């Protein structure tokens, strides 16, 4: 059961070191809605893909069917976001973001990438925690349908949905903390994660992930 008895804001000042927290999950699982609420509760900075330059490249790449161009664009963005998160942590503030390397690799496995590059965790910032938001299939599909009506889904999202088992196979290679949303509101989900963060140790660890290239033919 989700608790409602947490403080309004959990700061990263004092003895508790700042943390890098990632929200992950399938499309329409609630990441974008939960992330700003969680950042407020933790007193953390919320960071997203940066700037009009990236957005212009993303929009252009999304109009093509070149999966490798799209994959490497997002890998590059993740490394850039990693560097930004590191600078913020060094200033003493925690960081919340969504859809980091795990999401990039998982979604592009489903959209046709034949080779998924390993993440260089010697240079990329390792999350202190990555929370995988799980929403029931009926709710997620209803959200996807609403997005389609609003013209916010396109070629890439439809392609991933058709091969969702490949997305899930890549996710299974990572050590992610499952958050089963059930009927909880976005704020209730954020409160639950904030509670886990309040109880967590302030040390980082390497994700339990494959560090060798994953080829499409290796996926089920």
ChimeraX attribute file (.defattr): number of C-alpha atoms within 10 A of each C-alpha:
attribute: neighborCount
match mode: 1-to-1
recipient: residues
	/A:1	6
	/A:2	13
	/A:3	10
	/A:4	12
	/A:5	8
	/A:6	13
	/A:7	12
	/A:8	13
	/A:9	15
	/A:10	18
	/A:11	19
	/A:12	19
	/A:13	12
	/A:14	8
	/A:15	7
	/A:16	13
	/A:17	16
	/A:18	24
	/A:19	27
	/A:20	24
	/A:21	26
	/A:22	23
	/A:23	25
	/A:24	28
	/A:25	25
	/A:26	22
	/A:27	19
	/A:28	19
	/A:29	22
	/A:30	21
	/A:31	22
	/A:32	17
	/A:33	14
	/A:34	21
	/A:35	24
	/A:36	20
	/A:37	19
	/A:38	28
	/A:39	23
	/A:40	18
	/A:41	21
	/A:42	29
	/A:43	20
	/A:44	26
	/A:45	19
	/A:46	18
	/A:47	18
	/A:48	15
	/A:49	16
	/A:50	13
	/A:51	8
	/A:52	9
	/A:53	8
	/A:54	15
	/A:55	12
	/A:56	11
	/A:57	12
	/A:58	15
	/A:59	10
	/A:60	11
	/A:61	17
	/A:62	16
	/A:63	11
	/A:64	12
	/A:65	13
	/A:66	13
	/A:67	18
	/A:68	17
	/A:69	15
	/A:70	22
	/A:71	23
	/A:72	16
	/A:73	16
	/A:74	21
	/A:75	18
	/A:76	14
	/A:77	19
	/A:78	23
	/A:79	19
	/A:80	14
	/A:81	20
	/A:82	22
	/A:83	14
	/A:84	15
	/A:85	26
	/A:86	18
	/A:87	12
	/A:88	19
	/A:89	18
	/A:90	11
	/A:91	10
	/A:92	16
	/A:93	21
	/A:94	24
	/A:95	24
	/A:96	24
	/A:97	27
	/A:98	24
	/A:99	20
	/A:100	22
	/A:101	21
	/A:102	22
	/A:103	20
	/A:104	20
	/A:105	24
	/A:106	25
	/A:107	26
	/A:108	25
	/A:109	28
	/A:110	25
	/A:111	26
	/A:112	19
	/A:113	21
	/A:114	17
	/A:115	16
	/A:116	20
	/A:117	16
	/A:118	14
	/A:119	19
	/A:120	11
	/A:121	12
	/A:122	8
	/A:123	10
	/A:124	17
	/A:125	19
	/A:126	20
	/A:127	21
	/A:128	19
	/A:129	21
	/A:130	25
	/A:131	19
	/A:132	23
	/A:133	22
	/A:134	19
	/A:135	21
	/A:136	12
	/A:137	10
	/A:138	9
	/A:139	14
	/A:140	17
	/A:141	16
	/A:142	12
	/A:143	16
	/A:144	20
	/A:145	15
	/A:146	13
	/A:147	14
	/A:148	14
	/A:149	10
	/A:150	9
	/A:151	9
	/A:152	11
	/A:153	14
	/A:154	12
	/A:155	12
	/A:156	20
	/A:157	16
	/A:158	14
	/A:159	15
	/A:160	21
	/A:161	18
	/A:162	12
	/A:163	15
	/A:164	17
	/A:165	16
	/A:166	22
	/A:167	24
	/A:168	18
	/A:169	16
	/A:170	23
	/A:171	21
	/A:172	13
	/A:173	14
	/A:174	14
	/A:175	15
	/A:176	21
	/A:177	14
	/A:178	13
	/A:179	17
	/A:180	14
	/A:181	19
	/A:182	12
	/A:183	11
	/A:184	14
	/A:185	13
	/A:186	18
	/A:187	17
	/A:188	19
	/A:189	24
	/A:190	23
	/A:191	25
	/A:192	21
	/A:193	22
	/A:194	23
	/A:195	20
	/A:196	12
	/A:197	17
	/A:198	16
	/A:199	9
	/A:200	13
	/A:201	12
	/A:202	14
	/A:203	11
	/A:204	13
	/A:205	9
	/A:206	12
	/A:207	17
	/A:208	11
	/A:209	16
	/A:210	12
	/A:211	12
	/A:212	10
	/A:213	12
	/A:214	18
	/A:215	13
	/A:216	15
	/A:217	8
	/A:218	8
	/A:219	14
	/A:220	9
